[in-house]
Amino acid sequence: MHNKSLTLNCLIVLTTVVIFTVLHLSKEFFAPVVSALLLGVVLTPLSDLWERWRVPAALAALMSVVLALSSIFLLLLVIEPYITDTINKAPIIWFELRETIETLKNALRGLEEVSEDVAAAFEPTAGNATTAPVDLPSVTDALLYAPQFAAQVMIFTGTLYFFLMVQNSIYSWVGTKFERFGEEELRYAGNQVARYVLTITAINFAFGVAVGIAMQLLGMPSPMLWAFLAFTLNFVLYLGPITIISALLVTGIVVFDGPASFAPAAIYLAMNATESQFVTPTLIGRSLSVNPLLVFLSLVFWLWLWGPIGGVIAIPLLIWSLAVFRGLTHQAISSGTPGRLYPSFSAGAAS
């Protein structure tokens, strides 16, 4: 009996390793598929609305896909001029940053060796003092990547459309094939994920607007771009805010002089701390509580597996998995609001 149990456990471990190895090696296919399935789960309330209005399944799925893709395209269209302007100003930013580092090097003569290493990292190419020291993607690179990107968009769109069209049939089929796992559990998990994502989206949107207003009052360049970055990167817990703080620190050093250089990063840090410790825990509620350790490990794992896409889907996928587990066992296995430092004391309690 002991040998049989050990063999079974080893088989489970090996199967898990093989599955995630395949997911990692085939991320060009599985990343858009899993992303589309999660988005389809998030759009469940919209699908239920179409069903109540007696819209045919094919038409309802098409309308949901068009609304989702149109929202993404409109957001990119609004922010594109600011991104383009920032890219065009990149050489100037690098040059001014190099001047700042030269000033720091002169002020820290006792650390000449370290200072020279830092300055060398920002040294412009020979013959042009305003050229960025990093190689930006060329038009050729973009053309070579375009077919792969188009294929991933097609996979994402197709998966999302057909999942929305047959979602109810999938739930019913699962309910008839499995005794302990059926339509009720799937709908419960889907509602949990939809609630979390929609609430977090609303919070991040308001947070992005607040950051944009703050950057405008400070006189930072492209406040709309900072608002967009605050909105999007806040979905990637921990790493997103750290990235913005680093960018604000560098930009503040370039734009302002003296202690004011640290003001943008300090103000963003205070705003993010307020949002993460007070606003989000209050609006998310206890029913979506997740242990911060699980959040961190899930985030790191999916970032390693699929990069930025993995960082976006990590928390919704964790919420879905925990909701399915709770629906199957009627037990909660974690506590604490997603991505926050202080866990709640009543794990799995209904809000």
TIPA-582056 format. One record per residue (C-alpha): residue number from 1; residue in one letter; chain; x, y negated, z negated. Coordinates in Angstrom, 1 decimal, m for minus. Layout:
REM TIPA-582056
+-----+----+----+--------+--------+--------+
|   i | aa | ch |      u |      v |      w |
+-----+----+----+--------+--------+--------+
| NUM |  A |  A |      X |      Y |      Z |
...
+-----+----+----+--------+--------+--------+
//
This chain:
REM TIPA-582056
+-----+----+----+--------+--------+--------+
|   i | aa | ch |      u |      v |      w |
+-----+----+----+--------+--------+--------+
|   1 |  M |  A |    0.0 |    0.0 |    0.0 |
|   2 |  H |  A |    2.8 |   m2.4 |   m0.9 |
|   3 |  N |  A |    4.6 |   m1.7 |    2.4 |
|   4 |  K |  A |    1.4 |   m2.2 |    4.4 |
|   5 |  S |  A |    0.8 |   m5.6 |    2.6 |
|   6 |  L |  A |    4.4 |   m6.7 |    3.3 |
|   7 |  T |  A |    4.1 |   m5.7 |    6.9 |
|   8 |  L |  A |    0.9 |   m7.6 |    7.3 |
|   9 |  N |  A |    2.4 |  m10.7 |    5.7 |
|  10 |  C |  A |    5.5 |  m10.5 |    8.0 |
|  11 |  L |  A |    3.2 |  m10.2 |   11.0 |
|  12 |  I |  A |    1.3 |  m13.2 |   10.0 |
|  13 |  V |  A |    4.5 |  m15.3 |    9.5 |
|  14 |  L |  A |    5.9 |  m14.1 |   12.9 |
|  15 |  T |  A |    2.5 |  m14.8 |   14.6 |
|  16 |  T |  A |    2.4 |  m18.3 |   13.1 |
|  17 |  V |  A |    6.0 |  m19.0 |   14.3 |
|  18 |  V |  A |    5.2 |  m17.8 |   17.8 |
|  19 |  I |  A |    2.0 |  m19.9 |   18.0 |
|  20 |  F |  A |    3.8 |  m23.2 |   17.0 |
|  21 |  T |  A |    6.7 |  m22.4 |   19.2 |
|  22 |  V |  A |    4.4 |  m22.1 |   22.1 |
|  23 |  L |  A |    2.6 |  m25.3 |   21.1 |
|  24 |  H |  A |    6.0 |  m27.1 |   21.0 |
|  25 |  L |  A |    7.3 |  m25.8 |   24.3 |
|  26 |  S |  A |    3.9 |  m26.5 |   26.0 |
|  27 |  K |  A |    3.1 |  m29.8 |   24.5 |
|  28 |  E |  A |    2.4 |  m31.4 |   27.9 |
|  29 |  F |  A |   m0.7 |  m29.1 |   28.1 |
|  30 |  F |  A |   m1.7 |  m28.6 |   24.5 |
|  31 |  A |  A |   m1.2 |  m32.2 |   23.2 |
|  32 |  P |  A |   m3.9 |  m33.7 |   25.5 |
|  33 |  V |  A |   m6.2 |  m30.7 |   25.0 |
|  34 |  V |  A |   m6.1 |  m30.9 |   21.2 |
|  35 |  S |  A |   m6.3 |  m34.7 |   21.3 |
|  36 |  A |  A |   m9.4 |  m34.4 |   23.5 |
|  37 |  L |  A |  m11.0 |  m31.8 |   21.2 |
|  38 |  L |  A |  m10.5 |  m34.1 |   18.2 |
|  39 |  L |  A |  m11.9 |  m37.1 |   20.0 |
|  40 |  G |  A |  m14.9 |  m35.0 |   21.0 |
|  41 |  V |  A |  m15.4 |  m34.1 |   17.3 |
|  42 |  V |  A |  m15.2 |  m37.8 |   16.4 |
|  43 |  L |  A |  m17.8 |  m38.6 |   19.1 |
|  44 |  T |  A |  m20.2 |  m36.1 |   17.5 |
|  45 |  P |  A |  m22.5 |  m38.9 |   16.1 |
|  46 |  L |  A |  m22.7 |  m40.4 |   19.6 |
|  47 |  S |  A |  m23.6 |  m36.9 |   21.1 |
|  48 |  D |  A |  m26.3 |  m36.5 |   18.5 |
|  49 |  L |  A |  m27.7 |  m39.9 |   19.5 |
|  50 |  W |  A |  m27.9 |  m38.8 |   23.1 |
|  51 |  E |  A |  m29.5 |  m35.6 |   22.1 |
|  52 |  R |  A |  m32.2 |  m37.4 |   20.0 |
|  53 |  W |  A |  m32.9 |  m39.6 |   23.1 |
|  54 |  R |  A |  m33.2 |  m36.4 |   25.2 |
|  55 |  V |  A |  m30.4 |  m37.3 |   27.6 |
|  56 |  P |  A |  m29.3 |  m34.3 |   29.7 |
|  57 |  A |  A |  m26.1 |  m32.7 |   28.3 |
|  58 |  A |  A |  m24.0 |  m33.4 |   31.5 |
|  59 |  L |  A |  m25.1 |  m37.0 |   31.6 |
|  60 |  A |  A |  m24.6 |  m37.5 |   27.9 |
|  61 |  A |  A |  m21.1 |  m36.1 |   28.1 |
|  62 |  L |  A |  m20.3 |  m38.4 |   31.1 |
|  63 |  M |  A |  m21.6 |  m41.5 |   29.2 |
|  64 |  S |  A |  m19.5 |  m40.6 |   26.1 |
|  65 |  V |  A |  m16.4 |  m40.1 |   28.1 |
|  66 |  V |  A |  m16.9 |  m43.3 |   30.1 |
|  67 |  L |  A |  m17.4 |  m45.3 |   26.9 |
|  68 |  A |  A |  m14.4 |  m43.8 |   25.2 |
|  69 |  L |  A |  m12.0 |  m44.3 |   28.1 |
|  70 |  S |  A |  m13.4 |  m47.8 |   28.8 |
|  71 |  S |  A |  m12.7 |  m48.8 |   25.2 |
|  72 |  I |  A |   m9.1 |  m47.6 |   25.5 |
|  73 |  F |  A |   m8.6 |  m49.3 |   28.9 |
|  74 |  L |  A |  m10.2 |  m52.6 |   27.7 |
|  75 |  L |  A |   m7.9 |  m52.6 |   24.6 |
|  76 |  L |  A |   m4.8 |  m52.1 |   26.8 |
|  77 |  L |  A |   m6.0 |  m54.7 |   29.3 |
|  78 |  V |  A |   m6.4 |  m57.3 |   26.5 |
|  79 |  I |  A |   m3.0 |  m56.7 |   25.0 |
|  80 |  E |  A |   m1.0 |  m56.2 |   28.3 |
|  81 |  P |  A |    0.0 |  m59.9 |   28.8 |
|  82 |  Y |  A |    1.5 |  m60.0 |   25.3 |
|  83 |  I |  A |    3.4 |  m56.8 |   25.8 |
|  84 |  T |  A |    4.7 |  m58.0 |   29.1 |
|  85 |  D |  A |    5.7 |  m61.4 |   27.7 |
|  86 |  T |  A |    7.6 |  m59.6 |   24.8 |
|  87 |  I |  A |    9.5 |  m57.4 |   27.3 |
|  88 |  N |  A |   10.5 |  m60.4 |   29.4 |
|  89 |  K |  A |   11.8 |  m62.1 |   26.2 |
|  90 |  A |  A |   13.7 |  m59.1 |   25.0 |
|  91 |  P |  A |   17.1 |  m60.3 |   26.4 |
|  92 |  I |  A |   16.7 |  m63.6 |   24.7 |
|  93 |  I |  A |   15.7 |  m62.0 |   21.4 |
|  94 |  W |  A |   18.7 |  m59.6 |   21.6 |
|  95 |  F |  A |   21.0 |  m62.6 |   22.3 |
|  96 |  E |  A |   19.7 |  m64.7 |   19.4 |
|  97 |  L |  A |   19.9 |  m61.6 |   17.1 |
|  98 |  R |  A |   23.5 |  m61.2 |   18.1 |
|  99 |  E |  A |   24.2 |  m64.8 |   17.1 |
| 100 |  T |  A |   22.6 |  m64.2 |   13.8 |
| 101 |  I |  A |   24.8 |  m61.2 |   13.2 |
| 102 |  E |  A |   27.9 |  m63.2 |   14.2 |
| 103 |  T |  A |   26.9 |  m65.8 |   11.5 |
| 104 |  L |  A |   26.4 |  m63.0 |    8.9 |
| 105 |  K |  A |   29.8 |  m61.6 |    9.9 |
| 106 |  N |  A |   31.5 |  m64.9 |    9.3 |
| 107 |  A |  A |   29.8 |  m65.2 |    5.9 |
| 108 |  L |  A |   30.9 |  m61.7 |    4.9 |
| 109 |  R |  A |   34.5 |  m61.8 |    5.7 |
| 110 |  G |  A |   35.2 |  m59.3 |    2.9 |
| 111 |  L |  A |   33.3 |  m56.7 |    4.9 |
| 112 |  E |  A |   34.9 |  m57.3 |    8.3 |
| 113 |  E |  A |   35.0 |  m53.7 |    9.4 |
| 114 |  V |  A |   31.3 |  m53.0 |    8.6 |
| 115 |  S |  A |   30.3 |  m56.3 |   10.2 |
| 116 |  E |  A |   32.2 |  m55.5 |   13.4 |
| 117 |  D |  A |   30.4 |  m52.1 |   13.7 |
| 118 |  V |  A |   27.0 |  m53.8 |   13.3 |
| 119 |  A |  A |   27.9 |  m56.5 |   15.8 |
| 120 |  A |  A |   29.2 |  m54.0 |   18.3 |
| 121 |  A |  A |   25.8 |  m52.2 |   18.3 |
| 122 |  F |  A |   24.2 |  m55.4 |   19.7 |
| 123 |  E |  A |   27.0 |  m56.4 |   22.1 |
| 124 |  P |  A |   25.6 |  m57.4 |   25.5 |
| 125 |  T |  A |   26.8 |  m55.9 |   28.7 |
| 126 |  A |  A |   29.8 |  m57.6 |   30.3 |
| 127 |  G |  A |   29.2 |  m60.5 |   32.6 |
| 128 |  N |  A |   25.8 |  m61.6 |   31.3 |
| 129 |  A |  A |   25.5 |  m62.9 |   27.8 |
| 130 |  T |  A |   21.7 |  m62.7 |   27.8 |
| 131 |  T |  A |   21.3 |  m59.2 |   29.0 |
| 132 |  A |  A |   19.7 |  m56.7 |   26.6 |
| 133 |  P |  A |   22.1 |  m54.1 |   25.3 |
| 134 |  V |  A |   19.6 |  m51.3 |   25.8 |
| 135 |  D |  A |   18.5 |  m49.7 |   29.0 |
| 136 |  L |  A |   14.9 |  m50.4 |   29.8 |
| 137 |  P |  A |   12.9 |  m47.9 |   31.9 |
| 138 |  S |  A |   13.4 |  m48.6 |   35.6 |
| 139 |  V |  A |   10.7 |  m48.5 |   38.3 |
| 140 |  T |  A |   12.2 |  m45.2 |   39.4 |
| 141 |  D |  A |   11.7 |  m43.8 |   35.9 |
| 142 |  A |  A |    8.1 |  m44.9 |   35.9 |
| 143 |  L |  A |    7.4 |  m43.4 |   39.3 |
| 144 |  L |  A |    9.0 |  m40.1 |   38.3 |
| 145 |  Y |  A |    6.9 |  m40.0 |   35.1 |
| 146 |  A |  A |    3.6 |  m41.1 |   36.8 |
| 147 |  P |  A |    2.5 |  m37.6 |   38.1 |
| 148 |  Q |  A |    3.1 |  m36.0 |   34.7 |
| 149 |  F |  A |    1.2 |  m38.8 |   33.0 |
| 150 |  A |  A |   m1.7 |  m38.6 |   35.5 |
| 151 |  A |  A |   m1.9 |  m34.8 |   34.9 |
| 152 |  Q |  A |   m2.1 |  m35.3 |   31.2 |
| 153 |  V |  A |   m4.8 |  m37.9 |   31.6 |
| 154 |  M |  A |   m6.7 |  m35.5 |   33.8 |
| 155 |  I |  A |   m6.4 |  m32.7 |   31.3 |
| 156 |  F |  A |   m7.5 |  m35.0 |   28.5 |
| 157 |  T |  A |  m10.5 |  m36.3 |   30.4 |
| 158 |  G |  A |  m11.6 |  m32.9 |   31.6 |
| 159 |  T |  A |  m11.3 |  m31.3 |   28.3 |
| 160 |  L |  A |  m13.2 |  m34.1 |   26.6 |
| 161 |  Y |  A |  m16.0 |  m34.1 |   29.1 |
| 162 |  F |  A |  m16.6 |  m30.3 |   29.1 |
| 163 |  F |  A |  m16.3 |  m30.0 |   25.3 |
| 164 |  L |  A |  m18.9 |  m32.7 |   24.8 |
| 165 |  M |  A |  m21.2 |  m31.0 |   27.4 |
| 166 |  V |  A |  m21.0 |  m27.6 |   25.8 |
| 167 |  Q |  A |  m20.4 |  m28.6 |   22.1 |
| 168 |  N |  A |  m23.7 |  m27.3 |   20.8 |
| 169 |  S |  A |  m23.3 |  m24.0 |   22.7 |
| 170 |  I |  A |  m19.9 |  m23.5 |   21.2 |
| 171 |  Y |  A |  m21.2 |  m24.1 |   17.7 |
| 172 |  S |  A |  m24.1 |  m21.7 |   18.3 |
| 173 |  W |  A |  m21.8 |  m19.0 |   19.7 |
| 174 |  V |  A |  m19.5 |  m19.3 |   16.7 |
| 175 |  G |  A |  m22.5 |  m19.0 |   14.4 |
| 176 |  T |  A |  m23.6 |  m15.8 |   16.0 |
| 177 |  K |  A |  m20.2 |  m14.2 |   16.1 |
| 178 |  F |  A |  m18.9 |  m14.8 |   12.6 |
| 179 |  E |  A |  m20.7 |  m14.2 |    9.4 |
| 180 |  R |  A |  m18.8 |  m16.6 |    7.1 |
| 181 |  F |  A |  m18.1 |  m19.3 |    9.7 |
| 182 |  G |  A |  m20.8 |  m20.8 |   11.8 |
| 183 |  E |  A |  m22.5 |  m23.8 |   13.1 |
| 184 |  E |  A |  m23.1 |  m25.4 |    9.7 |
| 185 |  E |  A |  m19.4 |  m25.2 |    8.8 |
| 186 |  L |  A |  m18.3 |  m26.6 |   12.1 |
| 187 |  R |  A |  m20.8 |  m29.5 |   12.0 |
| 188 |  Y |  A |  m19.7 |  m30.3 |    8.4 |
| 189 |  A |  A |  m16.0 |  m30.4 |    9.4 |
| 190 |  G |  A |  m16.8 |  m32.5 |   12.5 |
| 191 |  N |  A |  m18.8 |  m35.0 |   10.4 |
| 192 |  Q |  A |  m16.0 |  m35.3 |    7.9 |
| 193 |  V |  A |  m13.5 |  m36.0 |   10.7 |
| 194 |  A |  A |  m15.8 |  m38.4 |   12.4 |
| 195 |  R |  A |  m16.5 |  m40.3 |    9.2 |
| 196 |  Y |  A |  m12.8 |  m40.6 |    8.4 |
| 197 |  V |  A |  m11.7 |  m41.7 |   11.8 |
| 198 |  L |  A |  m14.5 |  m44.2 |   12.3 |
| 199 |  T |  A |  m14.0 |  m45.7 |    8.8 |
| 200 |  I |  A |  m10.2 |  m45.9 |    9.3 |
| 201 |  T |  A |  m10.7 |  m47.5 |   12.7 |
| 202 |  A |  A |  m12.9 |  m50.2 |   11.2 |
| 203 |  I |  A |  m10.5 |  m50.8 |    8.4 |
| 204 |  N |  A |   m7.5 |  m51.0 |   10.8 |
| 205 |  F |  A |   m9.3 |  m53.3 |   13.1 |
| 206 |  A |  A |  m10.1 |  m55.7 |   10.3 |
| 207 |  F |  A |   m6.5 |  m55.3 |    9.0 |
| 208 |  G |  A |   m5.1 |  m56.1 |   12.5 |
| 209 |  V |  A |   m7.2 |  m59.2 |   12.8 |
| 210 |  A |  A |   m6.0 |  m60.4 |    9.3 |
| 211 |  V |  A |   m2.4 |  m59.7 |   10.3 |
| 212 |  G |  A |   m2.8 |  m61.6 |   13.6 |
| 213 |  I |  A |   m4.3 |  m64.7 |   11.7 |
| 214 |  A |  A |   m1.4 |  m64.6 |    9.2 |
| 215 |  M |  A |    1.2 |  m64.4 |   11.9 |
| 216 |  Q |  A |   m0.5 |  m67.3 |   13.7 |
| 217 |  L |  A |   m0.4 |  m69.4 |   10.6 |
| 218 |  L |  A |    3.2 |  m68.6 |   10.1 |
| 219 |  G |  A |    4.1 |  m69.7 |   13.6 |
| 220 |  M |  A |    5.2 |  m66.2 |   14.8 |
| 221 |  P |  A |    5.3 |  m65.7 |   18.5 |
| 222 |  S |  A |    2.6 |  m63.5 |   20.1 |
| 223 |  P |  A |    0.3 |  m63.1 |   17.1 |
| 224 |  M |  A |   m2.1 |  m61.1 |   19.2 |
| 225 |  L |  A |    0.7 |  m58.5 |   19.8 |
| 226 |  W |  A |    1.3 |  m58.3 |   16.0 |
| 227 |  A |  A |   m2.4 |  m57.8 |   15.4 |
| 228 |  F |  A |   m2.5 |  m55.0 |   18.0 |
| 229 |  L |  A |    0.6 |  m53.3 |   16.5 |
| 230 |  A |  A |   m0.9 |  m53.6 |   13.0 |
| 231 |  F |  A |   m4.1 |  m52.0 |   14.3 |
| 232 |  T |  A |   m2.6 |  m49.1 |   16.2 |
| 233 |  L |  A |    0.5 |  m48.2 |   14.1 |
| 234 |  N |  A |   m1.6 |  m48.2 |   10.9 |
| 235 |  F |  A |   m3.1 |  m44.9 |   12.2 |
| 236 |  V |  A |    0.4 |  m43.4 |   11.8 |
| 237 |  L |  A |    0.6 |  m43.4 |    8.0 |
| 238 |  Y |  A |    3.9 |  m44.3 |    6.3 |
| 239 |  L |  A |    6.0 |  m44.6 |    9.5 |
| 240 |  G |  A |    3.7 |  m47.1 |   11.2 |
| 241 |  P |  A |    3.9 |  m49.8 |    8.5 |
| 242 |  I |  A |    7.7 |  m49.2 |    8.1 |
| 243 |  T |  A |    8.1 |  m49.8 |   11.9 |
| 244 |  I |  A |    6.2 |  m53.0 |   11.8 |
| 245 |  I |  A |    8.0 |  m54.3 |    8.7 |
| 246 |  S |  A |   11.4 |  m53.6 |   10.4 |
| 247 |  A |  A |   10.2 |  m55.4 |   13.6 |
| 248 |  L |  A |    8.9 |  m58.4 |   11.6 |
| 249 |  L |  A |   12.1 |  m58.6 |    9.7 |
| 250 |  V |  A |   14.2 |  m58.7 |   12.9 |
| 251 |  T |  A |   11.8 |  m61.2 |   14.6 |
| 252 |  G |  A |   11.7 |  m63.4 |   11.5 |
| 253 |  I |  A |   15.5 |  m63.6 |   11.4 |
| 254 |  V |  A |   15.5 |  m64.7 |   15.1 |
| 255 |  V |  A |   12.6 |  m67.2 |   14.8 |
| 256 |  F |  A |   13.1 |  m68.8 |   11.4 |
| 257 |  D |  A |   16.0 |  m70.0 |    9.3 |
| 258 |  G |  A |   16.9 |  m69.3 |    5.7 |
| 259 |  P |  A |   14.4 |  m67.6 |    3.3 |
| 260 |  A |  A |   11.5 |  m68.2 |    5.7 |
| 261 |  S |  A |   13.0 |  m65.4 |    7.8 |
| 262 |  F |  A |   11.7 |  m62.8 |    5.4 |
| 263 |  A |  A |    8.2 |  m64.4 |    5.0 |
| 264 |  P |  A |    6.5 |  m62.4 |    7.9 |
| 265 |  A |  A |    7.7 |  m59.0 |    6.6 |
| 266 |  A |  A |    6.9 |  m59.9 |    3.0 |
| 267 |  I |  A |    3.4 |  m61.1 |    3.8 |
| 268 |  Y |  A |    2.7 |  m58.0 |    5.9 |
| 269 |  L |  A |    4.0 |  m55.8 |    3.1 |
| 270 |  A |  A |    1.7 |  m57.5 |    0.6 |
| 271 |  M |  A |   m1.3 |  m57.1 |    3.0 |
| 272 |  N |  A |   m0.6 |  m53.5 |    3.7 |
| 273 |  A |  A |   m0.2 |  m52.7 |    0.0 |
| 274 |  T |  A |   m3.6 |  m54.3 |   m0.7 |
| 275 |  E |  A |   m5.2 |  m52.4 |    2.2 |
| 276 |  S |  A |   m3.7 |  m49.0 |    1.3 |
| 277 |  Q |  A |   m4.2 |  m49.1 |   m2.4 |
| 278 |  F |  A |   m7.6 |  m50.8 |   m2.8 |
| 279 |  V |  A |   m9.6 |  m51.3 |    0.4 |
| 280 |  T |  A |   m9.1 |  m47.8 |    2.0 |
| 281 |  P |  A |   m9.6 |  m45.7 |   m1.1 |
| 282 |  T |  A |  m12.8 |  m47.6 |   m1.9 |
| 283 |  L |  A |  m14.3 |  m47.2 |    1.6 |
| 284 |  I |  A |  m13.1 |  m43.6 |    2.3 |
| 285 |  G |  A |  m14.5 |  m42.2 |   m1.0 |
| 286 |  R |  A |  m13.8 |  m39.0 |   m2.8 |
| 287 |  S |  A |  m15.3 |  m36.5 |   m0.4 |
| 288 |  L |  A |  m12.4 |  m37.2 |    2.1 |
| 289 |  S |  A |   m9.7 |  m37.0 |   m0.6 |
| 290 |  V |  A |   m6.5 |  m35.3 |    0.5 |
| 291 |  N |  A |   m3.3 |  m34.7 |   m1.5 |
| 292 |  P |  A |   m0.6 |  m37.2 |   m0.4 |
| 293 |  L |  A |    2.0 |  m34.4 |   m0.1 |
| 294 |  L |  A |   m0.2 |  m32.6 |    2.4 |
| 295 |  V |  A |   m0.6 |  m35.8 |    4.3 |
| 296 |  F |  A |    3.1 |  m36.4 |    4.4 |
| 297 |  L |  A |    4.0 |  m32.9 |    5.4 |
| 298 |  S |  A |    1.3 |  m32.8 |    8.1 |
| 299 |  L |  A |    2.5 |  m36.1 |    9.5 |
| 300 |  V |  A |    6.1 |  m35.0 |    9.6 |
| 301 |  F |  A |    5.3 |  m31.7 |   11.1 |
| 302 |  W |  A |    3.1 |  m32.9 |   13.9 |
| 303 |  L |  A |    5.5 |  m35.8 |   14.7 |
| 304 |  W |  A |    8.3 |  m33.2 |   15.1 |
| 305 |  L |  A |    6.0 |  m31.0 |   17.2 |
| 306 |  W |  A |    4.4 |  m33.5 |   19.6 |
| 307 |  G |  A |    6.0 |  m36.9 |   18.9 |
| 308 |  P |  A |    3.7 |  m40.0 |   18.7 |
| 309 |  I |  A |    0.6 |  m38.1 |   19.8 |
| 310 |  G |  A |    1.2 |  m35.7 |   16.9 |
| 311 |  G |  A |    1.4 |  m38.6 |   14.5 |
| 312 |  V |  A |   m2.0 |  m39.8 |   15.6 |
| 313 |  I |  A |   m3.8 |  m36.5 |   15.4 |
| 314 |  A |  A |   m2.0 |  m35.2 |   12.3 |
| 315 |  I |  A |   m4.4 |  m36.6 |    9.7 |
| 316 |  P |  A |   m7.7 |  m36.0 |   11.5 |
| 317 |  L |  A |   m6.6 |  m32.4 |   12.2 |
| 318 |  L |  A |   m5.7 |  m32.0 |    8.5 |
| 319 |  I |  A |   m9.1 |  m33.4 |    7.5 |
| 320 |  W |  A |  m10.8 |  m31.0 |    9.8 |
| 321 |  S |  A |   m8.8 |  m28.0 |    8.6 |
| 322 |  L |  A |   m9.5 |  m28.8 |    4.9 |
| 323 |  A |  A |  m13.2 |  m29.3 |    5.7 |
| 324 |  V |  A |  m13.4 |  m25.9 |    7.4 |
| 325 |  F |  A |  m11.7 |  m24.3 |    4.5 |
| 326 |  R |  A |  m14.0 |  m26.0 |    2.0 |
| 327 |  G |  A |  m17.0 |  m24.9 |    4.1 |
| 328 |  L |  A |  m15.8 |  m21.3 |    4.1 |
| 329 |  T |  A |  m14.8 |  m21.0 |    0.5 |
| 330 |  H |  A |  m16.8 |  m23.8 |   m1.2 |
| 331 |  Q |  A |  m13.5 |  m24.9 |   m2.8 |
| 332 |  A |  A |  m11.4 |  m28.0 |   m2.4 |
| 333 |  I |  A |   m7.6 |  m27.5 |   m2.2 |
| 334 |  S |  A |   m6.4 |  m31.1 |   m2.5 |
| 335 |  S |  A |   m7.2 |  m34.5 |   m3.9 |
| 336 |  G |  A |   m6.1 |  m38.0 |   m3.2 |
| 337 |  T |  A |   m7.0 |  m40.5 |   m0.5 |
| 338 |  P |  A |   m5.2 |  m39.8 |    2.8 |
| 339 |  G |  A |   m1.9 |  m41.6 |    3.0 |
| 340 |  R |  A |   m2.2 |  m43.3 |   m0.4 |
| 341 |  L |  A |    0.0 |  m42.9 |   m3.4 |
| 342 |  Y |  A |   m2.6 |  m42.2 |   m6.1 |
| 343 |  P |  A |   m4.8 |  m39.0 |   m5.9 |
| 344 |  S |  A |   m8.3 |  m39.0 |   m7.2 |
| 345 |  F |  A |   m9.0 |  m37.0 |  m10.3 |
| 346 |  S |  A |  m12.1 |  m35.1 |   m9.0 |
| 347 |  A |  A |  m10.9 |  m33.0 |   m6.0 |
| 348 |  G |  A |  m13.6 |  m32.5 |   m3.4 |
| 349 |  A |  A |  m16.3 |  m34.4 |   m5.2 |
| 350 |  A |  A |  m19.0 |  m35.8 |   m3.0 |
| 351 |  S |  A |  m19.0 |  m39.5 |   m2.6 |
+-----+----+----+--------+--------+--------+
//
